Amino acid sequence: MKSRHRWFVLAVSYGFILLHQADKLLIGPLTTPIIEEFGISQAQMGAVSTAAILVSALFYPVWGYLYDRYARARLLAAASFLWGATTTLNALARSYGVFLVTRGSTGIDDSAYPGIYSLLSDYFGPRLRGRIFGTLQTAMPFGYMGGLLLATALGGRLGWRNVFYLTGGLGIVLAVIIFFAVREAPRGGAEPEMAGLDEVPTFRFEWPVVRRLLQSRSMGLIFLQGFFGLFPWNVLTYWFFRYLETERGYTSGEATVTMMIAIVALASGYVVGGSVGDRLFRSRLNGRVLAAGGGVIAGAVLLTVAMNVPPASRTLFVVAMAFTGVTMSMAAPNVSATVQDIAEPEVRSSALAMLSFVENTGAALAPWVAGLIADRSSLRVAILAICVITWVICAALFGALARVVPGDIRRLRETMRARAAAASGPTGSATEGRPALTGAR
């Protein structure tokens, strides 16, 4: 039953992220009609996204703490309800000031993802997490595609406000499904050391465990990488559609087709990156980090090539962007899985929440800065400069992380073996002689 239910939990989690991302990123392809209705500049429009990202960053530590202390499934249902309510309020705005404030409020539920990864980590063991997280993260680009299709198919006929009403309503429906259908899993229940136990011991949130984790060298480097890691994602998802329309001469339909091709490639990169990271992880403890570093290096090179393709060479541009999409998304599932590899089960939501806080703090200004650069130069210059510079920085940090992460992974495995031995009684037979990562489910 548990084996079947874990796939159900994965499917519901996928649906939440897919629909939530469609709602969250819908504003990108609807930027032009919103700018025209309120009569604002690109920089002012960029500030709208920045406000939501800042609010999201502030709420990450709150969500992380709550997820580690209370039932994660119930909290996820609450987050889904908040998504529906705040999106509806945003659709009601009749002035730029109100629109800015209500859009900022949508950031409250944007920071609810850490609990999903924590819950799934207690259903799927270390050897599968990269692939599972990679599959889950395909919901983000496909969610953007869904938002793009909604915007282009319904935005013109219904208006951007009615599209927001639609996605907000989906959030409330999904909240009901999560509340009644998704079950909790014991924290740490999928760790290989717990495989032989009749009952998984209860692990409770403790501040000393959080502090020790946050002070580790690996988490320090992950935080630094995370500060720069979301710059490219935020810039590309927010401004790329407008770049295609205004600087490459695409119609709305042509831009939609191009974006969908790039998004499919981006989604495949999550699965490829997670699978490659899992495979390398089985032979070397820094395998996930090496896969992530290789992905960002390739992404920087390929984006540079793509953005320098002449506007007339549309086929070449699409091919180059497709390869860029595959490589730029390889890091994400490996970073998420690496946090699970070094964090105790009872603090994993907090660890991911703090990482997301750092990521969004660093990236919050990206859409606004890109808008400023675009007003003074071009969107091409803004996109290329921000993405390439931050990817080069991330590659260097991944190189440093590859040297230190094996020690922190071994520390966690020793901790889990000690806990399993204590739970199994004086003989410690449940974990005796078991290799560190065998038995993972």
C-alpha positions in Angstrom: 0.0 0.0 0.0 2.8 2.4 0.9 4.6 1.6 -2.3 1.5 2.6 -4.3 0.7 5.6 -2.2 4.2 7.1 -2.6 3.6 7.3 -6.4 0.2 8.9 -5.7 1.9 11.5 -3.5 4.5 12.1 -6.3 1.6 12.6 -8.8 -0.3 15.0 -6.5 2.9 16.9 -5.8 3.6 17.1 -9.5 0.1 18.4 -10.1 0.5 21.1 -7.4 3.8 22.4 -8.8 2.6 22.2 -12.4 -0.6 24.2 -11.8 1.1 26.5 -9.3 3.9 27.3 -11.7 1.4 28.0 -14.5 -0.3 30.5 -12.2 3.0 32.0 -10.9 4.6 32.3 -14.4 1.5 33.3 -16.3 2.3 36.9 -15.7 5.3 36.6 -18.1 3.4 36.1 -21.4 0.7 38.5 -20.1 3.3 41.3 -19.5 2.4 43.3 -22.6 -1.4 43.7 -22.0 -0.8 44.4 -18.3 1.8 47.1 -19.2 -0.6 48.6 -21.7 -3.6 48.6 -19.3 -1.8 50.3 -16.4 0.5 52.5 -18.6 3.7 51.5 -16.8 7.3 51.1 -17.9 9.3 47.8 -18.1 11.2 48.7 -14.9 7.8 49.1 -13.1 6.6 45.8 -14.5 9.8 44.2 -13.3 9.2 45.5 -9.8 5.9 43.5 -9.7 7.8 40.2 -10.1 10.5 41.4 -7.7 7.9 42.2 -5.0 6.5 38.6 -5.2 10.0 37.1 -5.0 10.9 39.2 -2.0 7.7 38.2 -0.2 8.4 34.6 -1.1 12.0 34.8 0.2 10.8 36.2 3.6 8.3 33.3 4.0 10.7 30.5 3.2 12.1 30.2 6.7 8.5 30.3 8.1 7.3 27.5 5.8 10.5 25.4 6.5 10.0 25.6 10.2 6.3 24.8 10.1 7.0 21.8 7.7 9.6 20.3 10.1 7.3 20.7 13.1 3.8 19.8 11.8 2.1 17.7 9.2 3.5 18.5 5.8 0.5 17.4 3.8 -1.9 19.6 5.7 0.4 22.6 5.3 0.7 21.9 1.6 -3.1 22.0 1.4 -3.1 25.4 3.2 -0.5 26.7 0.7 -2.7 25.6 -2.2 -5.6 27.5 -0.7 -3.5 30.6 -0.2 -2.4 30.4 -3.9 -6.0 30.5 -5.0 -7.0 33.3 -2.7 -4.1 35.6 -3.5 -4.3 35.1 -7.2 -8.0 36.0 -7.1 -7.2 39.2 -5.2 -4.5 40.1 -7.8 -7.1 39.8 -10.6 -9.3 42.3 -8.8 -6.7 45.1 -8.8 -7.7 48.2 -10.7 -4.6 50.4 -10.2 -0.9 49.7 -10.5 -0.3 50.2 -6.8 -2.9 47.7 -5.8 -1.7 45.3 -8.5 1.9 45.6 -7.1 0.7 44.9 -3.5 -1.6 42.0 -4.4 1.0 40.4 -6.7 3.5 40.6 -3.9 1.0 38.7 -1.7 1.1 35.8 -4.1 4.7 35.2 -3.0 3.4 33.8 0.4 2.6 30.4 -1.2 5.5 30.5 -3.6 7.7 29.4 -0.8 5.8 26.3 0.1 7.9 23.8 -2.0 10.4 22.6 0.7 7.8 20.5 2.4 7.2 18.6 -0.9 10.8 17.6 -1.2 11.0 16.6 2.5 7.9 14.5 2.2 9.0 12.7 -0.9 12.4 12.1 0.7 10.6 10.0 3.2 8.9 8.0 0.5 12.0 7.5 -1.8 15.5 6.6 -0.8 18.9 8.2 -1.7 19.6 6.2 -4.8 16.4 7.4 -6.5 16.1 10.9 -5.2 17.9 12.6 -8.1 15.6 11.0 -10.6 12.5 11.6 -8.6 13.4 15.2 -8.0 14.3 15.6 -11.6 10.9 14.2 -12.7 9.1 16.5 -10.1 11.0 19.5 -11.4 9.8 19.0 -14.9 6.5 20.3 -13.6 8.1 23.8 -13.4 8.8 24.3 -17.2 5.6 22.4 -18.1 3.8 24.7 -15.7 5.2 27.6 -17.6 4.1 26.1 -20.8 0.6 25.7 -19.4 0.6 29.3 -18.4 1.9 30.3 -21.8 -0.9 28.3 -23.5 -3.5 29.8 -21.3 -2.2 33.3 -21.9 -2.1 33.0 -25.7 -5.3 30.9 -26.0 -7.5 32.7 -23.5 -5.8 36.0 -22.6 -7.0 37.8 -25.8 -10.5 36.5 -25.6 -11.1 36.5 -21.8 -8.6 39.1 -20.6 -5.8 38.6 -18.2 -8.0 39.0 -15.2 -10.3 36.1 -16.1 -7.2 33.9 -16.7 -6.1 34.7 -13.2 -9.5 33.8 -11.8 -9.2 30.4 -13.5 -5.8 29.5 -12.1 -6.7 30.8 -8.7 -9.8 28.5 -8.7 -7.6 25.5 -9.5 -5.5 26.2 -6.5 -8.6 26.0 -4.2 -9.7 22.7 -5.8 -6.3 21.1 -5.4 -6.2 22.2 -1.7 -9.2 20.0 -1.1 -7.6 17.0 -2.8 -4.4 17.3 -0.9 -6.1 17.8 2.5 -8.2 14.6 2.2 -6.0 12.3 0.1 -2.3 12.8 0.9 -0.8 10.9 3.9 2.3 11.7 5.9 5.3 9.4 5.9 7.6 8.8 9.0 10.5 11.3 8.9 13.6 9.3 7.8 11.6 6.3 6.9 13.2 5.8 3.4 16.8 6.0 4.7 18.7 2.8 4.0 19.7 2.4 7.6 16.0 2.1 8.6 15.2 -0.7 6.2 15.5 -3.5 8.8 13.6 -1.8 11.6 10.1 -2.9 12.6 9.2 0.7 13.5 11.0 3.9 12.3 12.0 6.0 15.3 10.5 9.5 15.6 12.8 12.3 14.8 11.8 15.8 16.1 13.0 19.2 14.9 15.8 20.6 17.1 17.6 23.9 16.7 21.1 22.6 17.4 20.7 20.2 14.5 19.8 23.1 12.2 22.7 25.2 13.4 25.2 22.4 12.9 23.9 21.8 9.4 24.0 25.5 8.4 27.5 25.7 9.7 28.8 22.9 7.6 31.1 23.7 4.7 28.9 22.0 2.2 25.8 24.0 3.1 27.8 27.2 3.1 28.9 26.6 -0.5 25.4 25.5 -1.5 24.0 28.7 -0.1 26.6 30.8 -2.1 25.7 28.9 -5.3 22.0 29.3 -4.6 22.4 33.1 -4.2 23.3 33.3 -7.9 21.6 30.2 -9.1 18.1 31.6 -9.7 19.2 34.7 -11.6 19.0 33.0 -15.0 15.7 31.3 -14.3 14.0 34.5 -13.2 15.3 36.5 -16.0 14.5 34.0 -18.8 11.0 33.1 -17.6 10.0 36.7 -17.0 11.6 38.5 -20.0 12.3 35.9 -22.8 8.8 35.9 -24.3 8.9 39.7 -24.7 12.5 39.4 -26.0 11.2 37.2 -28.8 8.4 39.6 -29.7 10.3 42.9 -29.5 13.9 42.1 -30.5 13.6 39.0 -32.7 10.4 40.0 -34.5 8.3 37.0 -33.5 4.5 37.1 -33.5 2.8 35.9 -30.4 2.1 32.6 -32.0 5.7 32.1 -33.2 7.0 33.1 -29.8 4.7 30.5 -28.2 5.9 27.7 -30.4 9.6 28.6 -29.8 9.1 28.8 -26.1 7.3 25.4 -26.0 10.2 23.7 -27.8 12.7 25.3 -25.4 10.5 24.3 -22.4 10.3 20.6 -23.5 14.1 20.6 -23.8 14.4 22.3 -20.4 12.1 19.7 -18.8 14.2 16.8 -20.3 17.2 18.4 -18.7 15.8 17.9 -15.2 15.3 14.2 -15.8 18.7 13.8 -17.5 20.5 15.8 -14.8 18.8 13.8 -12.0 19.5 10.5 -13.7 23.2 11.3 -14.4 23.6 12.6 -10.8 22.1 9.4 -9.4 24.4 7.2 -11.6 27.5 9.2 -10.6 26.5 9.2 -7.0 26.5 5.5 -6.8 30.2 5.4 -7.7 31.4 8.7 -6.0 29.8 10.8 -3.3 30.4 14.0 -5.2 28.8 12.7 -8.3 25.7 14.9 -8.1 27.7 18.0 -7.7 29.9 17.2 -10.7 26.8 16.7 -12.8 25.4 20.1 -11.6 28.7 21.9 -12.4 29.0 20.4 -15.9 25.4 21.5 -16.6 25.9 25.2 -15.8 29.2 25.4 -17.7 27.5 24.0 -20.8 24.5 26.2 -20.3 26.6 29.4 -20.3 28.4 28.4 -23.5 25.2 27.3 -25.4 23.2 30.4 -24.3 26.0 32.6 -25.6 25.9 30.8 -28.9 22.1 31.0 -29.1 21.8 34.7 -28.3 24.3 35.5 -31.1 22.4 33.7 -33.8 21.0 36.3 -36.3 17.2 36.8 -36.0 16.8 35.5 -39.6 18.2 32.1 -38.6 15.2 30.9 -36.7 15.8 27.2 -37.0 19.4 27.5 -35.7 18.2 29.7 -32.9 15.6 27.1 -31.8 18.1 24.3 -31.9 20.7 26.2 -29.8 18.1 27.2 -27.3 16.9 23.6 -27.0 20.4 22.4 -26.1 20.7 25.3 -23.7 17.5 24.2 -22.0 18.7 20.7 -21.5 22.0 21.7 -19.8 20.7 24.7 -17.8 18.3 22.6 -15.8 20.7 19.7 -14.9 21.9 21.4 -11.7 18.5 21.8 -10.0 17.6 18.1 -9.1 21.2 17.5 -8.0 21.3 20.5 -5.6 18.0 19.4 -4.0 19.2 15.8 -3.7 22.5 16.9 -2.2 20.7 18.8 0.5 18.9 15.6 1.4 22.2 13.8 1.4 23.7 15.9 4.1 20.6 17.0 6.2 19.0 15.0 9.0 15.4 14.0 8.1 13.8 16.2 10.7 15.4 19.4 9.4 15.2 18.9 5.6 12.4 21.3 5.1 14.2 24.0 7.0 17.4 23.3 5.1 15.7 23.6 1.7 13.7 26.6 2.9 16.9 28.4 4.0 18.5 27.6 0.6 15.4 28.9 -1.2 15.5 32.0 1.0 19.0 32.7 -0.1 18.2 31.9 -3.8 15.3 34.2 -3.9 17.0 37.0 -1.9 19.8 36.9 -4.5 17.4 36.6 -7.5 14.7 39.0 -6.3 16.3 41.9 -8.1 17.0 40.0 -11.3 13.8 40.9 -13.2 14.0 44.6 -12.2 17.7 44.8 -13.0 17.1 43.1 -16.4 14.3 45.7 -17.0 16.7 48.6 -16.2 19.4 47.2 -18.5 16.8 46.6 -21.2 15.6 50.2 -20.9 19.2 51.5 -21.4 20.4 48.8 -23.9 18.4 45.8 -24.9 16.8 42.6 -23.5 19.4 40.6 -25.3 22.2 42.3 -23.4 20.3 42.0 -20.1 19.6 38.3 -20.5 23.0 37.3 -21.7 25.0 39.3 -19.2 23.0 38.2 -16.2 22.8 34.5 -17.1 26.4 33.9 -18.2 28.0 35.8 -15.3 26.0 34.0 -12.7 26.5 30.6 -14.3 30.3 31.0 -14.3 30.2 31.9 -10.6 28.0 28.8 -9.9 30.4 26.6 -11.8 33.3 27.7 -9.6 31.3 27.1 -6.4 30.3 23.6 -7.6 33.9 22.9 -8.0 34.7 23.8 -4.4 31.6 21.9 -3.2 32.8 18.7 -5.0 35.8 18.7 -2.7 34.0 18.9 0.7 30.6 17.3 0.2 31.7 13.7 0.6 32.7 14.3 4.3 29.3 15.7 5.1 27.5 12.9 3.4 29.5 10.4 5.4 28.6 12.3 8.6 24.9 11.9 7.9 25.2 8.2 7.2 27.1 7.6 10.4 24.3 9.6 12.3 21.6 7.5 10.7 23.4 4.2 11.5 23.7 5.3 15.1 20.0 6.1 15.3 19.0 2.8 13.7 21.3 0.9 16.1 19.8 2.7 19.1 16.2 2.0 17.8 16.9 -1.7 17.2 18.0 -2.5 20.7 21.3 -3.5 22.4 22.4 -5.9 19.6 22.2 -3.3 16.8 21.5 -6.1 14.4 19.3 -3.9 12.1 22.3 -2.0 10.8 25.3 -4.1 11.5 27.6 -4.6 8.5 25.3 -2.7 6.1 27.0 -0.5 3.5 26.2 3.1 3.8 23.8 3.4 0.8 22.5 -0.1 0.2 18.9 -0.9 0.7 17.7 2.5 -0.5 14.2 2.4 -1.9 
